[in-house]
Amino acid sequence: MHEKHLYDYAVIRVIPKVEREEFINIGLMLFSKRQKYLRIKYHIPHEKITSFCPEFDLEQLKINLDAFVNICEGKKEGGPIATFEIAERFRWITAVKSSSIQTSRPHSGFSYDLEATFEKLYLELVL
């Protein structure tokens, strides 16, 4: 029988107008310390974001999200933070921020298959 793995996940959100505190779920991060697993995926719903804020800089949003991906994947393009241990990278990205990209508080769960759990959560919470 397969072993259940403890994981944490956080939803990545864009806040087109920070002062209005309205957000759109655009991505997901899932982390499992024991499995040394950290995955991130995002989708930018251009029309939805610009309906909240027509002047929102979608190009800058993509640049910033790609930086998150580089950090999660430990790529040198992610800078010094990408050299941190997986748990530290997850905690750094999910730290409370007052910018146009924020994350939900981390939520925990158990999974037999982290990839399948990631895809299920991504479909439910992002798409």
C-alpha contacts under 8 A as a table, 3 or more apart, distances in Angstrom:
res1	aa1	res2	aa2	distance
2	H	112	Y	6.33
3	E	112	Y	5.97
4	K	110	F	5.81
4	K	111	S	5.10
4	K	112	Y	4.53
4	K	113	D	7.89
5	H	32	S	7.22
5	H	34	R	7.55
5	H	35	Q	7.47
5	H	110	F	5.24
5	H	111	S	5.11
5	H	112	Y	6.06
5	H	113	D	7.88
5	H	114	L	7.64
6	L	32	S	6.18
6	L	33	K	7.93
6	L	34	R	7.71
6	L	108	S	7.14
6	L	109	G	5.80
6	L	110	F	4.55
6	L	111	S	6.60
7	Y	30	L	6.86
7	Y	31	F	5.49
7	Y	32	S	4.44
7	Y	33	K	7.35
7	Y	108	S	5.56
7	Y	109	G	5.44
7	Y	110	F	6.01
7	Y	111	S	7.35
8	D	30	L	5.80
8	D	31	F	5.23
8	D	32	S	6.46
8	D	106	P	5.92
8	D	107	H	5.32
8	D	108	S	4.30
8	D	109	G	6.44
9	Y	28	L	7.08
9	Y	29	M	5.43
9	Y	30	L	4.26
9	Y	31	F	6.11
9	Y	106	P	5.33
9	Y	107	H	5.36
9	Y	108	S	6.43
10	A	28	L	5.89
10	A	29	M	5.38
10	A	30	L	6.69
10	A	94	T	7.08
10	A	103	T	6.04
10	A	104	S	5.33
10	A	105	R	6.16
10	A	106	P	4.71
10	A	107	H	6.39
11	V	25	N	6.59
11	V	26	I	7.58
11	V	27	G	5.81
11	V	28	L	4.58
11	V	29	M	6.49
11	V	103	T	5.38
11	V	104	S	5.20
11	V	105	R	7.95
11	V	106	P	7.95
11	V	125	L	7.43
11	V	126	V	7.83
12	I	25	N	5.94
12	I	26	I	5.70
12	I	27	G	4.57
12	I	28	L	5.45
12	I	29	M	7.36
12	I	42	Y	7.81
12	I	101	I	7.13
12	I	102	Q	5.94
12	I	103	T	4.42
12	I	104	S	6.60
13	R	23	F	5.99
13	R	24	I	5.40
13	R	25	N	4.44
13	R	26	I	5.40
13	R	27	G	6.76
13	R	101	I	5.72
13	R	102	Q	5.22
13	R	103	T	5.61
13	R	104	S	7.44
14	V	23	F	5.48
14	V	24	I	5.39
14	V	25	N	6.57
14	V	26	I	6.65
14	V	100	S	5.50
14	V	101	I	4.66
14	V	102	Q	6.37
15	I	18	V	5.46
15	I	21	E	6.51
15	I	22	E	5.84
15	I	23	F	4.45
15	I	24	I	6.60
15	I	99	S	7.69
15	I	100	S	4.64
15	I	101	I	6.20
15	I	102	Q	7.46
16	P	22	E	7.33
16	P	23	F	6.94
16	P	49	I	6.52
16	P	52	F	6.37
16	P	53	C	5.82
16	P	56	F	6.40
16	P	100	S	6.12
17	K	20	R	5.53
17	K	21	E	6.77
17	K	22	E	7.12
17	K	52	F	7.64
17	K	53	C	6.81
17	K	100	S	7.22
18	V	21	E	5.20
18	V	22	E	7.33
18	V	98	S	7.59
18	V	99	S	6.94
18	V	100	S	6.03
24	I	49	I	7.48
25	N	125	L	6.93
25	N	126	V	5.32
26	I	42	Y	5.52
26	I	43	H	5.29
26	I	44	I	5.96
26	I	45	P	7.38
26	I	126	V	5.50
26	I	127	L	7.83
27	G	40	I	7.24
27	G	41	K	5.51
27	G	42	Y	3.87
27	G	43	H	6.10
27	G	122	Y	7.20
27	G	126	V	5.89
28	L	40	I	5.62
28	L	41	K	5.64
28	L	42	Y	6.45
28	L	118	F	7.99
28	L	121	L	7.88
28	L	122	Y	6.18
28	L	126	V	7.32
29	M	38	L	7.08
29	M	39	R	5.53
29	M	40	I	4.36
29	M	41	K	6.79
29	M	90	F	7.94
30	L	37	Y	7.64
30	L	38	L	5.68
30	L	39	R	5.37
30	L	40	I	6.63
30	L	118	F	6.54
31	F	36	K	7.69
31	F	37	Y	5.43
31	F	38	L	4.45
31	F	39	R	6.64
31	F	87	A	7.54
31	F	90	F	6.95
32	S	35	Q	5.40
32	S	36	K	5.83
32	S	37	Y	4.98
32	S	38	L	6.57
33	K	36	K	4.96
33	K	37	Y	6.52
33	K	86	I	7.37
33	K	87	A	6.35
34	R	37	Y	7.79
36	K	86	I	6.81
37	Y	86	I	7.57
38	L	72	C	6.45
38	L	73	E	7.52
38	L	86	I	6.69
38	L	90	F	7.52
39	R	72	C	6.77
39	R	73	E	7.58
40	I	69	V	6.30
40	I	72	C	6.87
41	K	69	V	7.63
42	Y	65	L	7.65
43	H	126	V	7.69
43	H	127	L	7.84
44	I	62	K	7.76
45	P	48	K	5.50
45	P	49	I	6.26
46	H	49	I	5.36
46	H	50	T	6.19
46	H	58	L	7.25
47	E	50	T	5.25
47	E	51	S	6.04
48	K	51	S	5.15
48	K	52	F	6.78
49	I	52	F	5.38
49	I	53	C	6.34
49	I	54	P	7.64
49	I	56	F	7.44
50	T	53	C	4.70
50	T	54	P	4.23
50	T	55	E	6.92
50	T	56	F	6.33
51	S	54	P	6.02
53	C	56	F	5.47
57	D	60	Q	5.48
57	D	61	L	6.41
58	L	61	L	4.91
58	L	62	K	6.32
59	E	62	K	5.25
59	E	63	I	6.39
60	Q	63	I	4.97
60	Q	64	N	6.16
61	L	64	N	5.16
61	L	65	L	6.13
61	L	101	I	7.95
62	K	65	L	5.08
62	K	66	D	6.00
63	I	66	D	5.18
63	I	67	A	6.34
64	N	67	A	5.05
64	N	68	F	6.55
65	L	68	F	4.99
65	L	69	V	6.38
66	D	69	V	4.91
66	D	70	N	6.20
67	A	70	N	5.03
67	A	71	I	6.21
67	A	77	E	7.55
67	A	78	G	5.80
68	F	71	I	5.09
68	F	72	C	6.13
68	F	78	G	7.38
68	F	93	I	7.24
69	V	72	C	5.08
69	V	73	E	6.05
69	V	78	G	7.89
70	N	73	E	5.19
70	N	74	G	6.00
70	N	75	K	5.05
70	N	76	K	7.46
70	N	77	E	6.08
70	N	78	G	4.61
70	N	82	A	6.93
71	I	74	G	5.08
71	I	75	K	6.24
71	I	77	E	7.76
71	I	78	G	4.51
71	I	79	G	7.36
71	I	81	I	6.33
71	I	82	A	4.20
71	I	83	T	7.91
71	I	89	R	6.75
72	C	75	K	7.83
72	C	82	A	6.68
72	C	86	I	7.41
72	C	89	R	6.31
72	C	90	F	7.17
73	E	82	A	7.31
74	G	78	G	6.75
74	G	82	A	4.41
74	G	83	T	5.97
74	G	84	F	7.85
75	K	78	G	5.46
75	K	79	G	7.73
75	K	82	A	6.09
75	K	83	T	7.88
76	K	79	G	5.58
76	K	80	P	7.73
76	K	82	A	6.63
76	K	83	T	7.64
77	E	82	A	7.96
78	G	81	I	6.57
78	G	82	A	5.00
79	G	82	A	5.63
79	G	83	T	7.39
80	P	83	T	5.45
80	P	84	F	7.33
81	I	84	F	5.45
81	I	89	R	6.60
82	A	89	R	6.72
84	F	87	A	7.99
84	F	88	E	5.83
84	F	89	R	5.89
85	E	88	E	5.32
85	E	89	R	6.32
86	I	89	R	5.14
86	I	90	F	6.30
87	A	90	F	5.18
87	A	91	R	6.19
88	E	91	R	5.03
88	E	92	W	5.96
89	R	92	W	5.10
89	R	93	I	6.29
90	F	93	I	5.40
90	F	94	T	6.17
91	R	94	T	5.12
91	R	95	A	5.96
92	W	95	A	5.32
93	I	103	T	7.77
94	T	102	Q	7.54
94	T	103	T	5.60
94	T	104	S	7.36
94	T	105	R	7.09
94	T	106	P	7.27
95	A	103	T	7.77
96	V	102	Q	7.14
96	V	103	T	7.46
97	K	101	I	7.81
97	K	102	Q	6.06
98	S	101	I	8.00
98	S	102	Q	7.29
99	S	102	Q	6.56
111	S	114	L	5.90
111	S	117	T	6.63
113	D	116	A	5.44
113	D	117	T	6.19
114	L	117	T	4.99
114	L	118	F	5.97
115	E	118	F	5.07
115	E	119	E	6.29
116	A	119	E	5.18
116	A	120	K	6.14
117	T	120	K	5.10
117	T	121	L	6.11
118	F	121	L	5.29
118	F	122	Y	6.01
119	E	122	Y	5.02
119	E	123	L	6.16
120	K	123	L	5.29
120	K	124	E	6.21
121	L	124	E	5.05
121	L	125	L	5.76
121	L	126	V	7.77
122	Y	125	L	5.38
122	Y	126	V	5.24
122	Y	127	L	6.65
123	L	126	V	5.77
123	L	127	L	5.03
124	E	127	L	6.54
